[in-house]
Amino acid sequence: MAELTDFLIRPADDADGDAIAVLIAAAFAEYEGCVFDRAAEFPELDAIASHFAARGGTIWVAEADGEVIGSFALAPTRDADAPAGGMEIFKVYVARTARRRGVARALFERALTQAQAAGAPEIRLWTDTRFTDAHRFYERCGFHRHGEARECHDLSATWEYSYRLSLNPAAPSRLARIES
């Protein structure tokens, strides 16, 4: 599939919560047993930009033809075992029609640049064990699975894998790995 070249990445605003909800609901619908209940499990979508700003982070959206086709958030991690200054990514969703076309990579590059500028020693994330395409994307970006899966006790009976990416300046560039 050809790379999508005509899209814009911008910081999300609170009004983007509805469009991000559509992305999440569509992604969840692709997997048996994934339940999207906005009120019960995603209340942050009501003021999504404010939510991440309050955490010291940012959420971006990718837009094409005025439609939100992707989202990606970065904030300081709250994991107790994380190194000082560690970051975590959240809300990584891309519309099915825009997948494998460079949108997620561009969003990741924006977050990586911000994490590096902040001096973050690593980036972490948690991802549903069912989301195998996402796992392959994260691994192409240099993330490595870490530890055991955790149970989320949510409506979808989710188990998640942890992934980590070291931002050691002496390590090879992650952006070079993405390009390959």
C-alpha positions, 0 to 999 in steps of 0.5 A: 500500500502506498504511503499516505503523504497528504496528512497533517499532524497537530496537537489534539484539542478537547473537541477531538475526543469524539473523533478519537473515540471513533478510532478506538471503537473501530479498532476494538470492533476488529477483535472478538471480545474487545468492548468499547464503552466510552462512559465506563472506561474512557472518560478522558475522551471528554477532555482528551487534550486537557487530560494529557496536559494535566499529566504533563503530556501531549496527544496528537492527531493525524488529519487527512481531508479534515478527518482524524485518521490517527492519534498518539499520546506521550506523557510521563510514566506513572510506573513505579519501577520506571527511571526518573524522566521516563515517558509512556505512550498511549492512545495509539490508533490509526484508521484502518484505511490509513494503516501501513501508510506512514501515519503511525510512524509519523506520529511516533517520530513526533513523540520520539522527538519530544521524549528525546528533547525532554531527556527521557531515558526510555519510553514505555507502553502497554498494549492488548495481547490481541493487537498483534499488528501493533506489536509488530509496529512497536518492534519495528520502532525498536521496542522490546517486550518486557516482563509478563502480561498483566490483567486489566480487569476491564470489560474486554477481559484485557491482558496487556504486554509491556514494551520498552524502548531505551533512549540511550544516546549511544544506541543506534537511531530508532528512526533508522530502524523504522525506515527499514 
